Amino acid sequence: MAKGVFKKKNVLVLGGAGFIGSHLCDKLIKDNQVICVDNFVSGSQENIDHLLQNENFVFINADVNDLTDLQKYPELERFQLEFQGIQEIYNLACPTAPKNFKKNTVITAKTNSLGTIRALDLAVKYKAKLLHFSSSVVYGPKDDKAPYMKENVFYPSSPLTPRAAYDEGKRFAETLVFSYRTIYNIDAKIIRIFTTYGPRMPLFVGHMVPDFIVAALDHQPLTIYGDKDFTTTLCHVNDVIDASIKMMSVKEFGPFNVGNPQEHKISDIAQKIIEMTASKSKIQYADPLLFMTKLGIPDISLAKEKIQWFPIVTLDKGLESVVEYSKVHKVMIKWNKTEEVKD
């Protein structure tokens, strides 16, 4: 599809009302016309409310699995898709709520397969660049003898597990991206996201950092889904957005690991949050959730070399940003918690 010369690019963000997607929209809106597509399976309108009045932002409430023709949406007429088309596509669409994983199993499998095909078909139609957000789960379970995950080393895992809709789905999505790039000669890239945290993380669905903070602010117990030795890596969302923008701007296809290679005990993070909030809370333990598994540590050598990216937000500064966000949104947080109990 031929493209004219316009002052601003048309950029499509699939899953744009989600935690990471909404921060990406915030960054992109400064220089582009942004089309945000989401159906709120794990995203939230609250994440994008501040963008809805921006003339360079359009929200489409739709399931990416049904997204075949953008030009049927009248609200996009001002972006002149028939003349300008789409220049960039960011594909973040996929449910990511640990506590709701079982309920969303089929939609997760469908979005990782059909949803990725929809995104790639749009990239082919508009000759657009596409950045696919994959996950560290593609590597398989963590090997304690070789905990650092490199882009070309994988560990065996079964496709017949309760988690496979996500884990195998992410692998198949990468296969689709590679196949479309090879056959249709499109600029389709892959980044593999490791555990990410920051403001706007959904609450009460099993994401430990925001749930820890809300509990600490209310002097309630902090629940760790696992034992005292359970570890994780944490990369602040601002660093992930920085990597995404850099990746889209270069000729590299990836895949590249995007994460923070510093490993932390979750119990230490919980204690740090208790101290930050001057809370009287105690730490308690519960059985791991289905969606949670021990993940490896990202080796980010390729990202450093190829796109000059590395994380810069320290854990203390990152946690402070989530604490401040939670304090400001405390009334809404309590309302959400009440609704969660009702459900």
C-alpha positions in Angstrom: 0.0 0.0 0.0 1.5 3.3 -1.0 2.0 5.9 1.7 1.9 9.6 1.4 4.2 12.1 3.3 2.6 13.2 6.5 3.8 15.2 9.5 3.1 12.4 12.0 3.2 8.7 11.6 0.2 6.5 12.3 1.1 4.0 15.0 -1.0 1.1 16.1 -0.7 -0.2 19.6 -2.4 -3.6 20.2 -3.1 -4.1 23.9 -2.6 -0.4 24.4 -4.7 0.0 27.5 -2.6 -2.6 29.4 0.1 -1.9 31.9 3.0 -1.7 29.5 0.9 -0.7 26.5 -0.5 2.4 28.1 3.0 3.7 29.1 4.0 3.0 25.5 1.1 5.1 24.2 2.2 8.0 26.6 5.6 7.9 24.9 4.4 7.6 21.3 1.7 10.3 21.5 4.4 13.0 21.8 5.4 12.6 18.1 2.8 10.4 16.5 -0.9 9.7 15.9 -1.7 6.7 18.0 -4.4 4.1 17.5 -4.9 2.1 20.7 -6.8 -1.2 20.5 -7.8 -3.1 23.6 -10.8 -5.1 24.9 -10.0 -4.7 28.6 -9.5 -8.4 29.3 -6.5 -7.4 31.4 -6.1 -3.7 30.5 -8.1 -0.8 32.0 -9.7 2.3 30.6 -8.3 4.2 33.6 -4.8 3.7 32.1 -5.7 5.7 29.0 -8.4 8.1 30.3 -5.9 11.0 30.2 -5.3 10.4 26.5 -8.8 10.2 25.2 -9.2 14.0 24.6 -5.9 14.2 22.7 -6.6 14.8 19.0 -3.7 12.5 18.1 -5.1 9.5 20.0 -7.9 7.2 19.1 -9.1 4.3 21.2 -10.8 1.3 19.6 -12.6 -1.1 22.0 -12.0 -4.4 20.0 -10.7 -7.9 20.3 -7.4 -8.2 18.3 -8.6 -11.6 17.2 -11.4 -9.9 15.2 -9.3 -7.0 13.9 -9.3 -7.4 10.2 -10.2 -4.0 8.8 -9.2 -0.8 10.6 -10.8 1.4 8.0 -14.3 0.4 9.1 -14.0 2.4 12.3 -15.4 5.9 11.6 -13.4 7.4 14.5 -10.2 6.8 12.5 -11.2 8.8 9.5 -9.2 11.8 10.7 -6.0 9.7 10.5 -6.6 9.1 6.8 -5.7 5.4 6.8 -6.7 5.0 3.1 -4.0 7.5 2.2 -1.4 7.3 4.9 -1.8 3.8 6.1 0.0 2.6 9.2 3.7 3.0 9.7 4.4 1.1 12.9 2.6 -1.7 14.9 3.4 -2.7 18.5 1.8 -6.0 19.4 1.4 -6.3 23.2 -2.0 -8.0 23.1 -2.2 -10.9 25.5 -3.9 -11.5 28.9 -1.4 -11.4 31.8 -3.4 -11.8 35.0 -2.0 -14.7 37.1 -5.2 -15.2 39.2 -7.4 -15.1 36.1 -5.1 -17.4 34.0 -7.4 -20.4 34.1 -10.5 -18.3 33.1 -8.5 -16.8 30.2 -6.8 -19.9 29.0 -8.6 -20.2 25.6 -8.5 -16.5 24.9 -4.7 -16.5 25.7 -4.1 -19.3 23.2 -6.2 -17.6 20.6 -4.6 -14.2 21.1 -1.1 -15.6 20.9 -2.0 -17.3 17.6 -4.8 -15.7 15.7 -4.2 -12.3 17.3 -0.6 -12.4 16.2 -1.7 -13.3 12.7 -4.1 -10.3 12.6 -1.3 -8.0 13.6 1.1 -9.5 11.0 -1.6 -9.3 8.3 -2.0 -5.6 9.0 1.8 -5.2 8.8 1.7 -6.8 5.4 -1.2 -4.8 4.2 0.3 -1.4 5.2 3.9 -2.4 4.8 4.4 -1.3 8.4 7.2 -2.1 10.8 6.0 -4.4 13.6 7.5 -5.0 17.0 6.2 -8.1 18.7 6.4 -8.3 22.5 7.4 -11.9 23.4 8.3 -13.2 26.8 11.1 -14.9 28.8 8.8 -18.0 29.1 9.9 -19.1 25.6 13.2 -20.3 27.1 11.5 -22.9 29.3 12.0 -23.4 33.0 15.0 -21.9 34.8 18.1 -24.0 35.1 19.8 -23.2 38.4 23.1 -24.4 36.9 22.9 -21.9 34.0 20.4 -19.3 35.2 21.3 -16.6 32.6 19.0 -16.8 29.5 20.6 -16.2 26.2 18.7 -15.7 23.0 19.8 -18.9 21.3 19.5 -21.4 24.2 16.3 -23.1 25.0 15.2 -25.7 27.6 12.6 -28.4 27.0 9.1 -28.0 28.3 5.8 -29.8 27.7 3.1 -28.4 25.5 0.6 -30.3 27.5 0.5 -28.3 30.7 -2.0 -25.8 32.2 0.4 -23.0 31.4 1.0 -24.0 27.8 -1.6 -21.6 26.3 0.8 -18.8 27.4 4.2 -20.5 27.2 3.7 -22.4 23.9 1.6 -19.6 22.6 4.4 -17.2 23.0 6.8 -19.6 21.2 4.3 -20.0 18.3 3.8 -16.3 18.0 7.6 -15.9 17.5 7.4 -18.6 14.8 4.6 -16.6 13.1 6.7 -13.4 13.2 9.7 -15.1 11.8 7.6 -16.8 9.0 5.9 -13.6 8.0 9.2 -11.7 7.9 10.7 -14.4 5.7 7.8 -14.9 3.3 6.5 -11.3 3.0 9.7 -9.4 3.6 8.3 -7.2 6.3 10.3 -5.4 9.0 9.0 -7.6 11.9 11.0 -7.6 15.1 10.9 -9.4 18.5 11.8 -8.5 22.0 11.5 -10.9 24.9 10.3 -9.1 28.0 11.3 -10.3 31.5 9.4 -9.5 34.7 8.4 -5.8 34.5 6.9 -3.6 37.2 5.8 0.0 37.6 2.8 2.3 38.0 -0.5 1.0 36.5 0.1 -2.7 37.2 -3.3 -4.3 37.7 -4.2 -5.0 41.3 -5.4 -8.1 43.0 -4.7 -10.4 40.1 -1.5 -11.9 41.5 1.1 -9.3 40.6 3.1 -9.2 43.8 4.7 -5.8 43.7 1.5 -3.6 43.5 -0.3 -6.0 45.8 2.5 -5.8 48.3 2.3 -2.0 48.3 -1.4 -1.8 48.7 -1.3 -4.3 51.5 1.6 -2.4 53.2 -0.3 1.0 52.9 -3.2 -0.7 54.7 -1.0 -2.5 57.3 -2.3 -5.8 56.0 -0.2 -9.0 55.5 2.0 -9.2 52.4 1.4 -12.6 50.7 4.2 -14.2 48.8 3.0 -17.0 46.4 6.0 -19.3 46.9 8.6 -19.9 49.6 11.2 -17.7 51.2 13.7 -18.6 48.6 11.6 -17.6 45.6 13.5 -15.1 43.4 12.7 -12.8 40.6 14.2 -10.1 38.4 12.5 -6.7 38.1 12.7 -4.3 35.2 11.0 -0.9 35.5 8.4 -0.2 32.8 10.2 3.0 31.8 13.2 0.9 30.8 11.1 -1.5 28.8 9.5 1.4 26.9 12.9 2.9 26.2 14.0 -0.5 24.7 10.9 -0.8 22.6 11.3 2.6 21.0 15.0 1.9 20.3 14.2 -1.5 18.8 11.6 0.0 16.4 14.0 2.6 15.2 16.8 0.3 14.2 17.3 -2.3 11.4 17.8 -5.2 13.9 15.2 -8.0 14.0 16.1 -9.5 17.3 15.0 -11.3 19.3 16.6 -9.4 22.2 16.2 -9.9 25.9 14.7 -6.9 27.7 15.0 -7.1 31.5 17.1 -6.3 34.5 19.8 -9.0 35.2 19.8 -8.3 38.9 18.1 -11.1 40.8 16.2 -10.5 44.1 14.5 -12.6 46.7 10.8 -11.7 46.7 10.9 -11.8 50.5 13.6 -9.0 50.4 11.4 -6.9 48.1 8.4 -7.4 50.4 10.5 -6.3 53.4 11.9 -3.3 51.5 8.3 -2.2 50.7 7.3 -2.5 54.3 10.2 -0.3 55.3 9.4 2.3 52.5 5.8 2.6 53.6 6.6 2.6 57.4 4.1 -0.3 57.5 3.2 -2.6 60.4 2.6 -5.4 57.9 4.0 -8.9 58.2 5.0 -11.3 55.4 3.0 -14.5 54.9 3.4 -17.3 52.3 0.9 -19.2 50.1 1.0 -21.8 47.3 2.4 -20.6 44.0 -0.2 -19.5 41.4 -0.5 -21.4 38.2 0.8 -18.5 36.1 3.9 -18.1 38.3 7.0 -20.1 37.6 10.7 -19.7 38.3 12.1 -17.7 35.4 15.7 -17.3 34.4 17.9 -14.2 34.5 18.2 -12.1 31.3 21.5 -12.0 29.5 21.2 -8.5 27.9 24.5 -8.6 26.1 22.8 -8.5 22.6 20.6 -5.6 23.5 23.5 -3.6 24.8 25.5 -4.3 21.7 22.9 -4.0 19.0 20.5 -1.2 20.3 22.7 0.3 23.0 20.1 -0.4 25.7 20.4 -1.3 29.3 18.2 -0.7 32.3 18.9 2.5 34.3 16.0 2.7 36.9 17.2 1.4 40.2 15.0 -0.9 42.3 14.6 1.7 45.0 13.6 4.5 42.6 11.3 2.1 40.7 9.5 0.9 43.9 9.1 4.5 45.0 7.3 5.3 41.7 4.8 2.5 42.4 4.4 3.5 46.1 3.6 7.1 45.0 1.2 6.0 42.4 -0.6 3.7 44.9 -0.9 6.5 47.4 -2.5 8.8 44.9 -4.9 6.1 43.7 -5.7 4.7 47.1 -9.4 5.5 46.9 -9.8 3.8 43.5 -7.6 0.9 44.8 -10.0 0.3 47.7 -13.0 0.5 45.3 -11.4 -2.1 43.0 -10.7 -4.3 46.0 -14.3 -4.2 47.0 -15.4 -5.1 43.4 -12.9 -8.0 43.4 -14.4 -9.4 46.5 -17.9 -9.1 45.0 -16.8 -11.0 41.9 
